[in-house]
Amino acid sequence: MGRMVIIKKSFTNPKSIYAILLLGIFTFLFLGAEYLYVNMISLTAGEEKTVIAQNYALGISAVGFLLYPLFHRFLKRRVQIVGLFILALAAAVCNFLVQKHVSYSSTLLSGMALFLFLGILGSAAHYLFFKLAKDRTHLARMVGISYALGIFLQFLNNNLVDLETAEALILSLFALVALALLLKAERLCRQENAEAEEPQSPAIEAIEEDGKGTRKKIAAGGFLALLVILMACIFSTLDNAVTMHHATGTDIGQWPRLLLAVSGLSAGFLFDIRKRKFMTMMMYCVMLMSVICVVVLKLGGPFLIGLIVFYLSAGFFVVFFTTSFLDFARHMPTPALWAGMGRAMNNVSAALLANASVALLVSDSNGMASIILALVLFVAVSVVIYLYTAWMPVSSGAPKDIPADLDPQEAFRLLSELFILTPKETEVFDKLVNSEESIQEIADGLYLSRRTCQRHIAAIYEKAGVKSRMGLYQLYIEKQRRP
């Protein structure tokens, strides 16, 4: 019952709601713009050029994802707000230019500009989602819900709106809605910083200042990026196959997109089991299923099977790379760069593989080259998963016993890290186990409101798996003893 109450509070918290809406609206905006762009470009080009144009647009959006951290770092807040407003208006204009599809060149250039703007807006959305989603315990669920929301909105838009002009208008309006949510999210983050943000505790600072630890985190981030790129190779090939069928006039219908929403929701709830301890292994199994699907398709299997497997596995993949980098960003000194890196790496992979993937799909008549490539990629993914797991900065498993020969301060630091506490939760945790102060006294001593302090305490109890302060203290003492 207590766990259900905590889950309910997590998803009824205004910041969680804004985070889910923000990422969900961006997902709809990005996928809706991609769908409109592919439809319009296919009217002026063949299926091969359509696929290549689509993937080049995805590649330029990755540039936008990498540009936002520079804007965030070097521009003042007011300039950032004005810039986001201009970008939202520019995206709205580009939507209408794409919808006009005067020529292949004009549609291509308008689409490239559109996805550059969307990349910058998307990077801002991911970073503010990271700032608002303080409770990491249910991070994958929040990502899964937001992804399902975006897919469902796209499903409604594609089924209820028949005219491309109306579709472009709706996308333009949602670009302004996304801007409003960005500004509201930024305001909520500033209010929280003004109310509760304090300098980091010595334990956290010690973790961040460890040069060896920093190098290990950077290596883990590199392996994670490589893992996403390799996995995206398989999904991009399947996606290109679907796009080519769509460009030639094959009606695949809209119902398969509901599978994306279902798989995204399922992935969110499954990944969060045991604090995402099994998330990478689950994604590995999904990857294996996708490789088998490629083999079956190339051996003459029905296209419908490939379509269903693609949509089911794609939802898991999106939730995986989004959650992984959002979780990883909290270990890095520049979270604005890492929060949206999953989407950026996925889009980079699609752009780099555009020509090779299309050429393979067109020329591989017997399917052996595609099968061999899929198996090679699977082996590469297996190796990179092993390396990433070995270099992850923080294990997602349950806390282990701490050796008794450590001094209390070092034991406290390690236990805080194993519980995956935020800087502010670490300070509250210190007061809970090393003092007899009341909740109000702890709040006053840390310059927090009582409500904010209680929220931190609830998060600590959830992460530690206890229900009371006495239970937390007993766990704290027990974990400092040898088994």
Phi, psi and omega per residue, in radians:
M1 nan -0.755 3.140
G2 -1.074 -0.689 3.136
R3 -1.138 -0.694 3.118
M4 -1.125 -0.642 3.111
V5 -1.118 -0.727 -3.139
I6 -1.136 -0.741 3.106
I7 -1.076 -0.743 3.137
K8 -1.089 -0.738 3.122
K9 -1.125 -0.640 -3.123
S10 -1.105 -0.672 -3.052
F11 -1.663 -0.055 3.020
T12 -1.871 -0.052 3.057
N13 -1.138 2.299 -3.110
P14 -0.954 -0.655 -3.128
K15 -1.170 -0.681 3.093
S16 -1.127 -0.701 3.137
I17 -1.110 -0.800 3.117
Y18 -1.114 -0.666 3.123
A19 -1.094 -0.799 -3.136
I20 -1.133 -0.774 3.119
L21 -1.090 -0.736 -3.099
L22 -1.072 -0.869 -3.114
L23 -1.258 -0.583 3.104
G24 -1.156 -0.766 3.120
I25 -1.126 -0.720 3.108
F26 -1.106 -0.721 3.112
T27 -1.024 -0.792 3.096
F28 -1.088 -0.776 -3.098
L29 -1.083 -0.791 -3.095
F30 -1.191 -0.859 -3.113
L31 -1.192 -0.635 3.099
G32 -1.141 -0.728 3.097
A33 -1.133 -0.672 3.114
E34 -1.129 -0.733 3.137
Y35 -1.117 -0.786 3.123
L36 -1.124 -0.728 -3.120
Y37 -1.100 -0.782 3.131
V38 -1.118 -0.725 3.119
N39 -1.067 -0.778 -3.082
M40 -1.269 -0.683 -3.120
I41 -1.217 -0.515 -3.139
S42 -1.235 -0.319 3.110
L43 -1.328 -0.314 -3.105
T44 -2.091 0.097 -3.110
A45 -2.644 2.847 3.089
G46 -1.340 3.118 -3.045
E47 -1.158 -0.602 -3.122
E48 -1.175 -0.824 3.125
K49 -1.144 -0.532 3.113
T50 -1.136 -0.792 3.139
V51 -1.107 -0.771 -3.135
I52 -1.116 -0.749 3.122
A53 -1.095 -0.687 3.111
Q54 -1.074 -0.808 -3.078
N55 -1.277 -0.535 3.037
Y56 -1.144 -0.656 3.092
A57 -1.129 -0.694 3.086
L58 -1.108 -0.662 3.121
G59 -1.131 -0.729 3.141
I60 -1.196 -0.477 3.077
S61 -1.160 -0.555 3.087
A62 -1.106 -0.597 3.058
V63 -1.075 -0.722 3.096
G64 -1.090 -0.691 3.107
F65 -1.064 -0.601 -3.118
L66 -1.488 -0.317 3.121
L67 -1.343 -0.634 -3.067
Y68 -0.999 -0.762 3.111
P69 -0.978 -0.563 3.086
L70 -1.206 -0.750 3.082
F71 -1.050 -0.773 -3.108
H72 -1.121 -0.605 -3.068
R73 -1.401 -0.681 -2.951
F74 -1.874 -0.242 -3.124
L75 -1.778 2.564 3.089
K76 -1.226 2.800 -3.048
R77 -1.012 -0.791 -3.110
R78 -1.124 -0.659 3.104
V79 -1.149 -0.668 3.094
Q80 -1.080 -0.755 -3.135
I81 -1.103 -0.793 3.105
V82 -1.082 -0.722 3.127
G83 -1.094 -0.755 3.107
L84 -1.112 -0.662 3.110
F85 -1.108 -0.768 3.123
I86 -1.117 -0.709 3.139
L87 -1.119 -0.696 3.114
A88 -1.113 -0.731 3.092
L89 -1.159 -0.708 3.129
A90 -1.107 -0.690 3.093
A91 -1.087 -0.689 3.118
A92 -1.106 -0.747 3.130
V93 -1.120 -0.774 -3.118
C94 -1.124 -0.566 3.075
N95 -1.015 -0.772 -3.127
F96 -1.237 -0.613 3.096
L97 -1.142 -0.683 3.073
V98 -1.116 -0.729 -3.106
Q99 -1.122 -0.533 -3.138
K100 -1.230 -0.516 3.129
H101 0.644 0.999 3.140
V102 -1.073 -0.741 3.108
S103 -2.667 2.971 3.122
Y104 -1.083 -0.773 -3.094
S105 -1.128 -0.792 -3.116
S106 -1.157 -0.692 3.115
T107 -1.162 -0.702 3.130
L108 -1.104 -0.821 -3.115
L109 -1.158 -0.728 3.106
S110 -1.103 -0.719 3.116
G111 -1.135 -0.688 3.120
M112 -1.105 -0.762 3.100
A113 -1.118 -0.732 -3.137
L114 -1.029 -0.812 -3.070
F115 -1.332 -0.403 2.981
L116 -1.136 -0.794 3.106
F117 -1.114 -0.748 -3.140
L118 -1.134 -0.572 3.088
G119 -1.096 -0.755 3.121
I120 -1.147 -0.795 3.110
L121 -1.100 -0.681 -3.134
G122 -1.171 -0.676 3.096
S123 -1.104 -0.721 3.085
A124 -1.108 -0.697 -3.138
A125 -1.116 -0.754 3.140
H126 -1.153 -0.693 -3.130
Y127 -1.169 -0.740 3.130
L128 -1.242 -0.557 2.989
F129 -1.039 -0.789 3.101
F130 -1.024 -0.712 -3.122
K131 -1.226 -0.633 -3.077
L132 -1.418 -0.580 -3.077
A133 -1.437 1.318 -3.087
K134 -1.259 -0.581 -3.119
D135 -1.465 1.785 -3.075
R136 -1.329 -0.208 -3.079
T137 -1.074 -0.636 -3.082
H138 -1.971 0.529 -3.062
L139 -1.092 -0.820 -3.116
A140 -1.112 -0.637 3.121
R141 -1.122 -0.726 3.113
M142 -1.108 -0.721 3.105
V143 -1.132 -0.757 3.139
G144 -1.093 -0.719 3.124
I145 -1.148 -0.762 -3.139
S146 -1.133 -0.683 3.118
Y147 -1.150 -0.764 3.109
A148 -1.091 -0.664 3.098
L149 -1.069 -0.803 3.136
G150 -1.092 -0.734 3.134
I151 -1.143 -0.718 -3.132
F152 -1.143 -0.702 3.080
L153 -1.096 -0.687 3.105
Q154 -1.155 -0.685 3.099
F155 -1.042 -0.804 3.112
L156 -1.102 -0.754 -3.107
N157 -1.090 -0.743 -3.100
N158 -1.267 -0.447 -3.087
N159 -1.665 -0.488 -3.087
L160 -1.704 -0.293 -3.111
V161 -1.991 2.113 -3.084
D162 -1.730 -0.511 -3.066
L163 -1.577 2.360 3.116
E164 -1.107 -0.572 3.128
T165 -1.114 -0.781 3.105
A166 -1.126 -0.650 3.122
E167 -1.118 -0.743 3.096
A168 -1.125 -0.649 3.116
L169 -1.125 -0.758 3.131
I170 -1.101 -0.756 3.108
L171 -1.098 -0.670 3.117
S172 -1.147 -0.709 3.098
L173 -1.117 -0.703 3.138
F174 -1.226 -0.449 3.027
A175 -1.100 -0.682 3.092
L176 -1.250 -0.614 3.061
V177 -1.101 -0.745 3.104
A178 -1.062 -0.695 3.092
L179 -1.074 -0.789 3.132
A180 -1.070 -0.717 3.112
L181 -1.159 -0.662 3.089
L182 -1.063 -0.780 -3.129
L183 -1.163 -0.696 3.109
K184 -1.152 -0.739 3.120
A185 -1.103 -0.726 3.121
E186 -1.109 -0.634 3.119
R187 -1.191 -0.716 3.101
L188 -1.087 -0.699 3.121
C189 -1.131 -0.708 3.131
R190 -1.162 -0.664 3.118
Q191 -1.126 -0.711 3.127
E192 -1.155 -0.712 3.123
N193 -1.098 -0.696 -3.141
A194 -1.193 -0.535 -3.070
E195 -1.496 -0.717 -2.909
A196 -2.250 -0.201 -3.017
E197 -1.321 2.259 3.124
E198 -2.258 2.889 3.050
P199 -1.012 2.605 -3.078
Q200 -1.170 2.662 3.139
S201 -1.249 2.734 3.134
P202 -0.965 -0.600 -3.118
A203 -1.093 -0.786 -3.126
I204 -1.199 -0.707 3.128
E205 -1.063 -0.662 -3.137
A206 -1.115 -0.660 3.114
I207 -1.125 -0.753 -3.045
E208 -1.317 -0.483 -3.083
E209 -1.502 -0.085 3.119
D210 -1.276 1.941 -3.080
G211 -1.062 -0.728 3.135
K212 -1.112 -0.728 3.116
G213 -1.106 -0.662 3.125
T214 -1.132 -0.750 3.114
R215 -1.102 -0.651 3.125
K216 -1.146 -0.691 3.121
K217 -1.148 -0.729 3.130
I218 -1.104 -0.713 3.098
A219 -1.092 -0.745 3.106
A220 -1.081 -0.701 3.091
G221 -1.104 -0.670 3.086
G222 -1.133 -0.737 3.109
F223 -1.141 -0.669 3.119
L224 -1.139 -0.740 3.097
A225 -1.086 -0.755 3.115
L226 -1.119 -0.658 3.120
L227 -1.078 -0.783 3.127
V228 -1.113 -0.717 -3.140
I229 -1.102 -0.778 -3.131
L230 -1.145 -0.741 3.097
M231 -1.114 -0.658 -3.128
A232 -1.132 -0.415 3.107
C233 -1.019 -0.801 3.134
I234 -1.157 -0.845 -3.068
F235 -1.201 -0.574 3.098
S236 -1.165 -0.676 3.109
T237 -1.109 -0.768 3.092
L238 -1.127 -0.712 3.136
D239 -1.113 -0.730 3.118
N240 -1.111 -0.637 3.090
A241 -1.097 -0.743 3.098
V242 -1.123 -0.754 -3.128
T243 -1.100 -0.725 3.141
M244 -1.132 -0.691 3.061
H245 -1.102 -0.699 -3.138
H246 -1.160 -0.717 -3.106
A247 -1.182 -0.491 3.127
T248 -1.459 0.037 3.096
G249 1.759 0.056 3.113
T250 -1.214 2.162 -3.129
D251 -1.554 1.833 3.133
I252 -1.625 -0.044 3.100
G253 1.274 3.068 -3.114
Q254 -1.821 -0.303 -3.052
W255 -1.063 -0.570 3.137
P256 -1.039 -0.420 -3.131
R257 -1.153 -0.439 3.055
L258 -1.129 -0.479 3.067
L259 -1.126 -0.572 3.070
L260 -1.075 -0.779 3.135
A261 -1.120 -0.760 3.138
V262 -1.107 -0.784 -3.120
S263 -1.183 -0.621 3.096
G264 -1.125 -0.773 3.081
L265 -1.101 -0.784 -3.137
S266 -1.080 -0.743 3.137
A267 -1.069 -0.742 -3.130
G268 -1.031 -0.798 -3.101
F269 -1.307 -0.616 3.126
L270 -1.259 -0.722 -3.103
F271 -1.103 -0.586 -3.062
D272 -1.336 -0.058 3.131
I273 -1.089 2.290 3.123
R274 0.941 0.777 3.095
K275 0.969 0.762 3.072
R276 1.095 0.500 3.129
K277 -1.123 -0.576 -3.067
F278 -1.868 0.198 -3.046
M279 -1.069 -0.826 -3.113
T280 -1.120 -0.695 3.128
M281 -1.151 -0.696 3.092
M282 -1.075 -0.748 3.141
M283 -1.146 -0.578 3.093
Y284 -1.094 -0.726 3.110
C285 -1.145 -0.688 3.091
V286 -1.123 -0.689 3.104
M287 -1.083 -0.731 3.101
L288 -1.054 -0.741 3.118
M289 -1.082 -0.664 3.141
S290 -1.195 -0.681 3.099
V291 -1.107 -0.761 3.094
I292 -1.053 -0.659 3.127
C293 -1.085 -0.748 3.111
V294 -1.047 -0.774 3.140
V295 -1.077 -0.789 -3.131
V296 -1.095 -0.759 -3.140
L297 -1.091 -0.768 -3.105
K298 -1.257 -0.297 3.068
L299 -1.607 0.154 3.047
G300 1.800 0.233 3.121
G301 -1.199 2.782 -3.117
P302 -1.147 2.504 -3.114
F303 -1.106 -0.551 -3.110
L304 -1.053 -0.645 3.122
I305 -1.106 -0.788 3.105
G306 -1.070 -0.679 -3.140
L307 -1.117 -0.785 -3.125
I308 -1.140 -0.799 3.136
V309 -1.097 -0.706 3.133
F310 -1.048 -0.845 -3.104
Y311 -1.182 -0.654 3.122
L312 -1.168 -0.760 -3.094
S313 -1.358 -0.532 -3.112
A314 -1.101 -0.668 3.099
G315 -1.087 -0.745 3.078
F316 -1.073 -0.728 -3.095
F317 -1.124 -0.782 -3.133
V318 -1.083 -0.816 3.131
V319 -1.122 -0.618 3.133
F320 -1.119 -0.961 -3.048
F321 -1.257 -0.525 3.095
T322 -1.187 -0.855 -3.136
T323 -1.124 -0.737 -3.088
S324 -1.038 -0.792 -3.107
F325 -1.359 -0.568 3.036
L326 -1.098 -0.702 3.105
D327 -1.217 -0.688 -3.119
F328 -1.210 -0.529 -3.059
A329 -1.060 -0.488 -3.098
R330 -1.246 -0.248 3.107
H331 -1.566 -0.167 -3.003
M332 -1.883 2.639 -3.131
P333 -1.259 -0.259 3.133
T334 -2.162 1.260 -3.101
P335 -1.090 -0.454 3.124
A336 -1.077 -0.515 3.103
L337 -1.340 -0.727 -2.989
W338 -1.513 -0.405 -3.038
A339 -1.043 -0.713 -3.121
G340 -1.795 0.227 -3.056
M341 -1.133 -0.514 3.139
G342 -1.059 -0.863 3.109
R343 -1.107 -0.687 3.140
A344 -1.088 -0.806 -3.126
M345 -1.143 -0.664 3.089
N346 -1.078 -0.774 -3.119
N347 -1.239 -0.619 3.076
V348 -1.087 -0.758 3.131
S349 -1.062 -0.749 3.133
A350 -1.078 -0.697 -3.123
A351 -1.215 -0.751 -3.095
L352 -1.192 -0.513 -3.076
L353 -1.672 0.050 -3.013
A354 -0.990 -1.007 -3.078
N355 -1.128 -0.791 -3.100
A356 -1.127 -0.703 -3.116
S357 -1.153 -0.786 3.138
V358 -1.120 -0.764 3.129
A359 -1.056 -0.696 3.134
L360 -1.151 -0.750 -3.122
L361 -1.143 -0.582 -3.096
V362 -1.395 -0.751 -2.974
S363 -1.618 -0.334 -3.052
D364 -1.424 1.431 -3.028
S365 -1.224 -0.704 -3.106
N366 -1.599 -0.159 3.034
G367 1.468 -0.043 -3.074
M368 -1.180 -0.674 -3.139
A369 -1.101 -0.732 3.121
S370 -1.130 -0.696 3.140
I371 -1.141 -0.793 3.141
I372 -1.096 -0.756 3.122
L373 -1.073 -0.741 -3.136
A374 -1.092 -0.716 3.134
L375 -1.194 -0.676 3.095
V376 -1.113 -0.755 3.108
L377 -1.090 -0.663 3.132
F378 -1.100 -0.737 3.095
V379 -1.117 -0.749 3.127
A380 -1.085 -0.730 3.095
V381 -1.069 -0.711 3.140
S382 -1.053 -0.755 -3.137
V383 -1.154 -0.797 -3.087
V384 -1.178 -0.644 3.072
I385 -1.043 -0.734 3.107
Y386 -1.079 -0.781 -3.136
L387 -1.153 -0.736 3.141
Y388 -1.122 -0.750 3.124
T389 -1.070 -0.650 -3.132
A390 -1.245 -0.475 -3.053
W391 -1.860 0.069 3.130
M392 -0.990 2.381 -3.087
P393 -1.177 -0.566 -3.121
V394 -2.416 2.269 3.087
S395 -1.246 2.493 3.116
S396 -1.584 0.130 -3.130
G397 -1.421 -3.102 -3.136
A398 -1.285 2.665 3.136
P399 -1.028 2.518 3.130
K400 -1.858 2.968 3.114
D401 -1.230 2.507 -3.114
I402 -1.769 2.352 3.141
P403 -0.968 2.512 -3.059
A404 -1.342 -0.248 -3.083
D405 -1.457 0.017 3.077
L406 -1.431 2.611 3.075
D407 -1.269 2.762 -3.060
P408 -0.981 -0.661 -3.107
Q409 -1.142 -0.737 3.118
E410 -1.188 -0.681 3.101
A411 -1.079 -0.726 3.117
F412 -1.102 -0.739 -3.136
R413 -1.071 -0.810 -3.124
L414 -1.145 -0.703 -3.139
L415 -1.156 -0.684 3.098
S416 -1.086 -0.678 3.124
E417 -1.194 -0.718 -3.126
L418 -1.180 -0.563 3.066
F419 -1.340 -0.146 -3.122
I420 1.012 0.919 -3.134
L421 -1.506 2.565 3.014
T422 -1.310 2.910 3.119
P423 -0.952 -0.773 -3.117
K424 -1.233 -0.670 3.082
E425 -1.102 -0.592 3.111
T426 -1.106 -0.715 3.127
E427 -1.159 -0.726 3.119
V428 -1.171 -0.709 3.100
F429 -1.016 -0.729 3.118
D430 -1.043 -0.760 3.136
K431 -1.177 -0.649 -3.087
L432 -1.158 -0.671 -3.034
V433 -1.768 -0.264 -3.081
N434 -2.045 0.218 3.087
S435 -2.622 2.948 3.089
E436 -1.932 0.365 -3.121
E437 -1.177 2.577 3.064
S438 -1.320 2.992 3.138
I439 -1.063 -0.707 3.135
Q440 -1.149 -0.675 3.123
E441 -1.192 -0.662 3.076
I442 -1.109 -0.766 3.134
A443 -1.070 -0.778 -3.130
D444 -1.142 -0.713 -3.114
G445 -1.166 -0.507 3.139
L446 -1.765 0.132 3.115
Y447 1.026 0.803 3.085
L448 -2.024 2.770 2.942
S449 -1.326 2.753 3.141
R450 -1.070 -0.675 -3.123
R451 -1.146 -0.724 3.112
T452 -1.132 -0.711 3.132
C453 -1.098 -0.748 3.119
Q454 -1.120 -0.604 3.103
R455 -1.143 -0.724 3.090
H456 -1.121 -0.689 -3.134
I457 -1.135 -0.734 3.113
A458 -1.078 -0.694 3.117
A459 -1.148 -0.685 3.124
I460 -1.125 -0.797 3.111
Y461 -1.021 -0.739 -3.124
E462 -1.114 -0.790 -3.099
K463 -1.216 -0.583 -3.140
A464 -1.471 -0.267 3.141
G465 1.329 0.578 3.121
V466 -2.148 2.983 -3.092
K467 -2.090 -0.078 -3.089
S468 -2.639 2.939 3.109
R469 -1.167 -0.640 3.105
M470 -1.130 -0.718 3.099
G471 -1.107 -0.660 3.105
L472 -1.132 -0.737 -3.131
Y473 -1.154 -0.734 3.114
Q474 -1.095 -0.716 3.101
L475 -1.117 -0.707 3.135
Y476 -1.061 -0.728 -3.141
I477 -1.248 -0.745 -3.121
E478 -1.107 -0.657 -3.081
K479 -1.280 -0.174 3.086
Q480 -1.618 0.017 -3.134
R481 -1.876 2.640 3.063
R482 -1.244 2.634 3.089
P483 -1.024 nan nan
